């Protein structure tokens, strides 16, 4: 499988990070509580927030399981299938200008 150019990889990482860091507010959680529930430290969350790192596949998987999200939310910005309708509405309002990660 061919590698994606570095610039495209960075854009994908930025989109994933942006979607990830919105979630604590959307869920009414502190960053610490959000991190605890998916098994990451405050430092890991901070690095994602500052775009020093992107959320790993394991972090995304844990978030999907814990909060009823979908992989389509992270990778495509698709809100269909999110089990919590209030969360889907909140994210829809925040993501009105977000692009897909592909």
N, C-alpha and C positions, 0 to 999 in steps of 0.2 A: 504494500500500500504506500503510495507516495506521501511524503511529508508535506505539511502545509507551510507556506512561507512564514517566516518569523513575525512579520507584521500582522498577518491574519491570525496567528496563534495568540499574539498579544491582544488583539481585538476580542477574540473569543474569551480569553481569560478575563478581560475587563467586563464583558457582558455578564459572565457567570458570577464574578465578584459583586457587581452591582445588584444583581437579583438576590444573591445570598445575603448581603448586608442589609437589605430592606426587611428581611423576615422578622427579626426581633421586634421591631416597632409594629409591624403588621399583626403580630401575634400577641402584642401587649406584654412582652417579656423584656427583661434586661438582657444585655449582651452576655452577661455571666450566666444567667439562667438558661438562655438559649444554648450557649456553648455546653453547659453541663448536660443538657438533655440530649445533645447529639455527640457528646464525648470529645469536645475540643476545649482548649484553654483560651483564656482571654487574650493571650499573646497571639495565638493562631488567628483568632477572629480579627484582632487589630491588624495583623499583617495582610489579611484579605481586604479589610476595609481601606488600608493604605495602598493597596495594589502591589504589595511586595510579594504576594503569593496569590494563587487562585485556589478556590476550594477544590480539594481533591475529590476523586470519584467516591471514596469512602465517606467523606463529609456530605456530599450530595446525596448518596444512598441513605445515610443515617437520617438526614433531614426529610427525605421523601417518606421514609418509614415512620418517623416520629410525628410528623405534622400533616400527613395525608396529602402531600404534594405529588407532582408527577415529574418525570424526567423531562417531559415536553415543556414544563414551565421553565426549567433551567436552560435548556438548549434551544428552545424555539420561542419562548415567551407565551406559550399556549396555556390559557387558564382553564380550559375545558378539562374536567376530570378531577379538579381539586375538590376534595370532600367537604371542605368548609366554605359555604357560599359567601359568608361575610369576608373571609380572607381573600377569596377570589375577587370580590368587588373592590376591596382595598387595593390589592395588587393591580387590578385593571386601571384604577385611577392613577396610581404611581407610575405605571409602565406605559402610559398612553403614547410616549415618544420613543420607547425602547425598541431596538432592532433585534433580530434573531441572531443567535450565536454562530450560525453556520456560514 
